Amino acid sequence: MSWLKAGWTVFKAQPLTFMMMYIFIVIVGLFPFILQNTIIQMACALAGPFLTVGFYNAALNLQAGKSIMLADILKPFSAKGRRLNLFRLGLYQLGVALILGVIMSLLFEPITSAMQNHSPEQDMESVVAQIAAAISFSDIAIFVVLQSLAMMAFAYALPLVYFKEQANILNAMKQSLKVFYYNMAPLSVFGGIVALLMIASAPLSLVPLMFIMPIVYIGFFVSFQAIFAAQSPQDDNTPDQGDKHQDNIGQSGRFDA
């Protein structure tokens, strides 16, 4: 709750800017589904880490008392000394996504086959029955576990690579997994709250996500600050926090564990 409260504190300073940043990220993420071009799909996938870090960096600048603009989300593309590692991380993410795609096609091949091979003359109930019979809950569980591990591996690896200048991508992924292992309870609560907010926004065509997700993004970055605050020096853009604790959330949006 402290992380989300800190996210709200930062968000409300310039809500429209953060909303536009989130919409920009969503649009770039949708391009691969709209434009069936391999080059565009790869470019959008590799741009993802840069845009997310740009969002995080904008939150960091607001914490430092600076103003931000939509163009700030593109700054990581010109960050010399850091953009190469972000590009490498993007390649790792792309590779993992391709592997998960292959695994998904293998696990759910019976479902895909049942959906594609039915004839127009078949009764819809029989088609649904065939699809239901092809569903394997063990296959679903395996895929969910693999997808979750991939998400946890990259979640904190991204800010580690950019803000802590962790050049070893695999080591950053290991650190991210360790963070989730040792902080499973608070991160599960955080994820549960986010899931409830997303479910609550469904009846309104997910429009509230334009408000919710920027706060979630900032809140997750605050969790990174909280967990890694004592492990390495602060970023150059971050003001000196001294012995500040949770009481300072309302002032800066920064929460230190």
N, C-alpha and C positions, 0 to 999 in steps of 0.2 A: 504494500500500500504506500510506503514511503517513496518507492521508485515511481509509482504512478502519480503520486502527489507532486513529486519533483518534475515529472514530465508535464503535468498540467501547468505548473508554475512557469516553465520555460515556454510552453506552447502559447499561453495567453498573452505573452509579451508581443508576439507577432503571429497571430493565428492564421491569417490569410496566406502569409508567405509559406508557412509549414504545410498548409493544405495544398497549395499549388505545387510544392515540392513532391508531396505524396502522390498527387494526381499525375505529375510528370513521370515518376517512377512506375506507376501503374500503366501508363500509356506505353512506355518503352517495353514493359514486360508483356504487353498484349501484341506488340508488333509481330513477333514470331508466329502468332496464331492467325494474324490477318494477312501478312505478306509471306507466302510460302516460298521464301528464297533462302537458301542455305547460308549465304554470306550475311544477310541481314539477321538471320536467326543467331548466328554465332556472334555477330557484333553486339546484338542486344544482350546476349548472355554474358559476354565479357564486360559490358558496360555496367551490369548490375552492381558489382562491388564498388565501383567508382561512385555511382549515384548514392548508394546507401551510406558510404563514408562521407560524401558531401553533405548529406542530411545530418549525420552525427556531428560533423565539424561545424555546421551552422548552429546546432544546439550548443556546442562548446563555446562558440563566439558570443552567443547571447548570454551564457552564464558569465562570461568575462565582461559583460556590459556593452558589447558592441552591437550595432544594428546589422541586419542581414538582408539579402535580396535573393530572388529566385535563382539568379545566375551563380550564386555561391555553391549550388549543388554540383556544378561542373568544375570547381576548383581542383579536385583531386586529379583530373586529367592533366593538369599542368604542374603537379607537385613533383618536382625533380627529386630523385633519390628515393621516392616512395611509390611512384606510379608503376615501376617495373614489378615490384613485389605484389601490388594489387592485380596487375595483369597476370602474373603467375598464379595467384590465388584464383582468379577467374578461370584459368585453364584447368585447375584442379576441380573447381565446381562443375565446369562443363564436362570433364571426364567422368566424375561421379554421377552426374545427371544422365549421361549416356549409358553408363553401366546399370543404373537403376531402371532406365527405359528398357534395356534388354531383359533384365530380370522380370520386370512387370509383364512384358510380352510373353515370356515363358510361363509365368505363373498363371496368367489370366487368358492363355490361349484357348482353353475350352469355352470360356464365356464369349470371347470374340468370335470364335467359330460358330457358336450357337446363334449369335446375333446376325452374322453375315450370311449364313447358309440357309436361313428359313425362306420358304417360298411365299409369294403374296397370297396364295390360296390357303395357306395354313391358318388355323384358328389362332387368334392372339393369345388365348389362354394357354394353349399348348406350347407356344413360343416362350411365354413367360415361365412356364413350368420347366422347359428345357434349360433356360438360363439359370433358374433357381437351382436346378439339379447340378449345374456345372460350377456353381459357387462353392469354393472351399474356404472355410473360415481359417483353416491353418495357413493357407496361402496368403490370405489377407493379413493375418497376424504377422507372418514373416515379412511381408512388404512394408507394413506399418513400422515394424521394428527397424528395418534397414533405412527407411526414409527418416525416421526419428534420429537415428544415429548420425546420418548425414547432416541433418539440420543442426544437431548439437555440436558436431565437429566444426562447422563453419560459423556458427553463431558468434562466438567470441574470437575466433581466429581472425575475422575481418578487422575489428578494431585493434587487435593485438599487432597485426601486420602493419597497420597504418599509424596508429598513435604510439605504440610501443616499439615500432620499427623492428618487429620480429621478422628476420629474413628467412628463417627456416620454416617453411609452410607446414610441413608435417609436424614439427614441434609445436607450432601454434595450434594446430588441430588437436594434438594430444592435450595441450593445456586447456583448450575449450571443453573437451570431453571430461577432463578432470574436474573442471569447475561445475559442470552439471552433475557429476557423480557426488561431489562433496556438498553441493548446495541444492540437492534434488528437491527438498521440501519447499524452500522459499520460491524456487524457480517454477515448481509445479503449481504452487498457489498463484503465482504471477500468470502463468499460462492458463490456469483455470478461470481467472478473472477475465482475461482477454477473450477466452472462448465464450464465456457467458455474455460479454458485451457484443460479440459478433452474432451470437444467436438472437439476442434481443433486437439487433438492428435488421434482422432478416425480414420481418413483416413490413419494414419501410424500404424495401428494395436495396438494402445495404447502404443507403445514402449516408446514414450516420457514421459509416466507416471513414468518411472524409474528415470527420472530427476525431474519431476514436483512434484510428491507426497512427496519425502523427504523434499523439500523446503516448501510444504504446511504443513507437520507435524511440522516442526520447527517453521514456521510462526504462527501456531495455538498455540504452546507452548509459543511463545513470547507474544501472545495476553493474555494468562493466566498470564504471568509475569506482563504485563502492567496493567491488570484489578485488580489483587490482590496484586500489589506491596505495596500499602499503607495500606493494611489491616492486615498484619502480618509480622513478621521478615523474613529476607531473608534466603534462604537455606544455609547450611554450605558450599556448594560447589560454591556459588555465590560470586564474588568479590564485595567489597564495591562500590556502585554506586554514593554515595554522591548526588550532585545536577545535575547529568548528565541528559540530555534530548535527543531528537531525533537526535541531531547532532552527537551523539556518536554511532549511528547505524553502521557506516562504520568501527568503531574500534572493537567493541565487539559483535555486533549482538544482543545486549540487548536493548529493547525499553521500557521505563517506561512512563506510562500515566502521 
